[in-house]
Amino acid sequence: MITFGNYSVEGNSLCLQGRKLSDMAREYGTPLYVYDEDYIRDNARRFKNSFERGKNIVTYAGKAFLTLEICRIMAQEGLSLDVVSSGELYTAWKAGFPMERVLFHGNNKTREEIELGVELGIGRFVADNFRELRLIDEISRSRGKVTSVILRITPGIDAHTHDYIKTGMIDSKFGFSIVDKEYIKAAKYAQELENVDLKGIHCHIGSQIFDLDPFYDAGGVMLGLYKEIMDETGAQLEELDMGGGFGCYYIDGDNPLEIEEYVETILKSASENAARLGIKEPRLIIEPGRSMVNNSCVTLYSVGAIKEIPGVKKYVAVDGGMADNIRPALYQAQYDAVLVDRVEDDRVETVAIAGKSCESGDILINEIKMPLIEEDEILAVLYTGAYGYSMASNYNLIRKPAVIFVSKNDVKVAVRRQTYEDMLKEQL
């Protein structure tokens, strides 16, 4: 059941800010991503108020969900922004996001992407490899600039999450390894580059982490590496970026902690470990993405064909699926769902919610108890704010859905529904 933000059940209908979601489905069509704007803003303020404390930086990890409108919201709330491609960077620039508050991530940035970042004057590159350091220096020198860099390091922390979203382990495509002290070699190399200003180090230990211990442990490991780099290379580091990975709720059994609990653990680890090591506490950076937006959104679908295989399973097909939410097919992500105008009903059955793509694996929810569903009803899959729109595709040449933002004061279309002409505009 909806338990987050400004969603409510009124007269057995699911509402957001007092507006019925079934009315939104009729007005804007389905599938439809519906975002609670006020909830996103509240999360941004909670992260800022509990973490920044006059020097630290909250950076929204845009890969979770990035549009012009979300860039504007994060800029208005005073957050920084983490991008991972030239497309994300260009979106931020077109939205008027302050470039000095942008961090550019990615394990294989192209020359074109680095050139764009340098030209636009982004705040920092998070460097993943030696090639990137060389290119940043070369491109910065050609433009008469010195560019700030943070080194990404894989610290060897097991965050007890899904194998596909573990990023802090030694065996990872991301960052400089702790094996053979590759991070020391990287720091020495960065020190030699005249147009690179080495500011600090970064880690990201994974996603959907519900425990505090991995964050505390990562702080200790990273501060140890931070001190070692300064001692062995003479670098005057200032910043430690602890990444994100804060868990959020999807289904019963998920037990995420409050924003403030994650934040306090990172702050405590930095303070205690800096004191233990006898070093000045660095400026800290965190990168919440999923935890900022996921529980602000539901995806609305219209029910179509209903197929029952006696004694086996009943399939309820909707007018979307893996083209607008590939996570269940990609790594067995689980979701909850409700009928928006019959949230509660004594007559229930167990069904599978199937998508419309021509793939047997296009199943949004494999097994869920729902009221007896009828054709043309509106169904909401809950908590789809992260990696739904971002990973949406035109598979089967299905048009991408619209995105709307709902606040106390209004409803605005942030992304209009894709047209057939939109899909074909690059083709000759």
C-alpha positions, -999 to 999 in steps of 0.1 A, spaced: 0 0 0 11 36 -7 28 49 24 50 76 11 48 113 2 14 129 -6 -4 98 -20 -36 89 -2 -66 66 -6 -99 86 -8 -132 68 -13 -112 37 -23 -94 56 -51 -57 63 -51 -50 101 -51 -20 124 -52 -24 158 -36 -61 151 -35 -63 145 -73 -75 110 -85 -49 92 -105 -77 77 -127 -85 112 -138 -48 118 -147 -48 86 -167 -78 97 -187 -64 132 -193 -28 122 -201 -31 86 -213 -13 55 -203 13 43 -196 21 74 -175 48 82 -150 33 103 -122 58 121 -99 51 137 -65 71 169 -69 67 180 -33 80 147 -20 112 150 -41 117 185 -28 112 174 8 138 146 3 163 171 -12 159 194 18 162 165 43 195 154 27 208 190 27 197 199 62 212 168 78 244 165 57 258 198 45 266 215 78 283 245 61 308 226 40 296 192 27 279 186 -6 247 167 -16 249 156 -52 218 142 -69 228 111 -90 210 119 -122 212 85 -138 182 75 -116 159 99 -133 170 129 -154 148 154 -172 150 191 -177 124 195 -150 142 174 -124 174 194 -131 155 226 -125 141 212 -92 176 202 -80 190 235 -89 163 254 -71 169 232 -40 206 240 -40 219 205 -48 248 195 -70 243 170 -99 261 138 -109 260 130 -146 274 100 -164 273 109 -201 274 139 -225 236 135 -229 230 139 -192 255 168 -191 238 185 -221 204 181 -204 217 198 -173 232 226 -193 200 232 -213 180 233 -180 203 261 -168 219 239 -140 250 256 -126 279 238 -143 302 244 -113 279 221 -93 283 192 -118 303 160 -112 310 139 -143 311 101 -137 317 72 -160 341 43 -165 348 51 -202 343 88 -209 349 96 -246 371 124 -258 340 142 -269 324 139 -234 356 152 -217 358 181 -242 322 190 -235 328 189 -197 359 211 -199 342 235 -223 312 239 -201 333 244 -170 319 215 -148 330 214 -112 347 180 -112 355 149 -132 354 117 -112 383 99 -130 381 62 -135 413 53 -153 447 65 -165 435 72 -201 409 96 -187 434 115 -166 456 119 -197 427 131 -218 415 156 -191 450 171 -189 455 172 -227 421 188 -234 423 212 -205 458 223 -216 445 230 -251 419 253 -237 441 270 -211 422 255 -182 430 236 -150 403 210 -143 394 195 -109 395 158 -105 385 132 -80 398 96 -83 373 68 -81 386 39 -60 371 4 -55 376 -2 -18 367 -39 -15 335 -34 5 308 -61 3 275 -42 7 253 -74 6 233 -63 -24 224 -77 -58 255 -88 -78 245 -65 -107 245 -34 -85 276 -41 -64 302 -15 -74 326 -13 -45 341 -48 -48 377 -54 -60 364 -72 -91 346 -43 -107 348 -24 -140 347 9 -120 376 29 -106 412 24 -96 419 -9 -78 435 -13 -44 454 -43 -59 490 -34 -63 482 1 -50 469 12 -83 453 42 -66 488 54 -55 500 52 -91 470 71 -102 475 99 -76 511 102 -85 502 105 -122 476 131 -115 501 151 -95 524 152 -125 497 166 -148 499 204 -149 463 209 -160 447 185 -135 439 196 -99 436 165 -78 409 173 -52 401 140 -35 389 104 -39 355 87 -44 339 54 -38 304 39 -44 299 6 -27 266 -5 -43 228 2 -44 198 -7 -23 218 -10 9 197 -13 40 225 -17 66 246 11 81 278 -9 87 290 -9 51 288 29 50 307 32 83 333 6 72 337 23 38 344 56 55 372 40 75 387 24 45 385 55 23 400 78 49 429 54 53 435 55 16 430 93 16 458 97 42 480 72 25 477 91 -8 487 124 9 516 108 27 530 90 -3 524 116 -30 523 149 -13 489 156 -27 468 181 -7 435 164 -8 403 182 3 373 160 -6 360 125 0 330 114 -21 312 85 -5 287 79 -34 252 68 -27 234 34 -25 209 43 2 180 18 2 144 26 -5 111 7 -2 96 -14 -30 77 -43 -14 69 -58 20 102 -70 36 122 -40 25 133 -20 56 152 11 45 164 34 71 156 71 73 177 96 53 191 111 85 203 77 97 224 70 66 237 106 67 246 105 104 265 72 99 287 87 71 293 119 92 302 98 123 326 76 103 344 105 88 347 123 121 359 93 141 382 80 115 398 113 107 405 118 144 419 82 146 442 89 117 452 124 129 441 142 98 417 171 90 382 159 82 377 163 45 348 180 27 323 151 22 301 145 -8 272 120 -11 253 111 -42 217 100 -35 197 91 -66 172 63 -62 165 73 -26 157 108 -38 130 100 -63 119 63 -63 90 65 -39 77 97 -54 64 80 -85 39 54 -97 34 42 -133 -2 40 -145 -13 14 -170 -46 4 -187 -56 -32 -184 -61 -51 -217 -62 -88 -224 -68 -112 -195 -57 -148 -200 -63 -176 -175 -46 -210 -178 -68 -232 -155 -48 -246 -126 -16 -227 -137 -18 -189 -138 -39 -159 -147 -21 -132 -168 -33 -96 -167 -18 -77 -196 -12 -39 -195 -4 -14 -222 33 -10 -211 59 -33 -196 96 -38 -202 98 -9 -226 90 15 -197 103 -6 -168 130 -31 -177 141 -37 -142 120 -69 -135 133 -85 -167 169 -72 -162 175 -83 -126 142 -96 -112 132 -64 -95 100 -67 -75 71 -43 -73 37 -38 -57 6 -27 -75 -30 -15 -69 -61 -8 -90 -64 30 -87 -102 30 -83 -106 -2 -63 -76 -1 -39 -94 -24 -14 -118 -52 -24 -129 -84 -5 -128 -104 -38 -91 -111 -45 -72 -134 -68 -35 -141 -75 -24 -129 -109 7 -121 -130 10 -85 -144 23 -90 -179 37 -64 -203 29 -60 -240 64 -65 -255 70 -96 -276 91 -113 -250 81 -141 -226 102 -124 -200 81 -92 -201 64 -97 -168 62 -67 -145 50 -87 -114 52 -125 -115 27 -131 -86 5 -106 -68 -29 -107 -50 -53 -82 -65 -90 -75 -66 -108 -93 -94 -95 -73 -124 -116 -62 -153 -106 -50 -188 -99 -13 -191 -93 -6 -154 -64 15 -145 -36 -2 -126 -7 15 -108 27 -1 -103 41 15 -72 75 31 -65 88 34 -100 106 67 -98 141 54 -103 154 38 -135 119 35 -151 120 65 -174 158 65 -174 160 30 -189 129 32 -211 133 22 -247 115 19 -280 117 -18 -281 90 -32 -305 88 5 -315 65 12 -285 63 49 -278 77 62 -246 52 74 -220 46 109 -207 60 122 -174 39 145 -152 49 163 -120 21 168 -94 25 194 -66 1 210 -42 -5 238 -66 -5 222 -101 0 194 -125 26 199 -152 38 178 -181 76 174 -178 79 150 -208 52 148 -234 42 114 -248 63 103 -277 47 105 -311 52 81 -340 71 109 -358 94 113 -327 104 77 -330 113 80 -367 129 114 -368 165 101 -369 157 76 -397 163 84 -434 
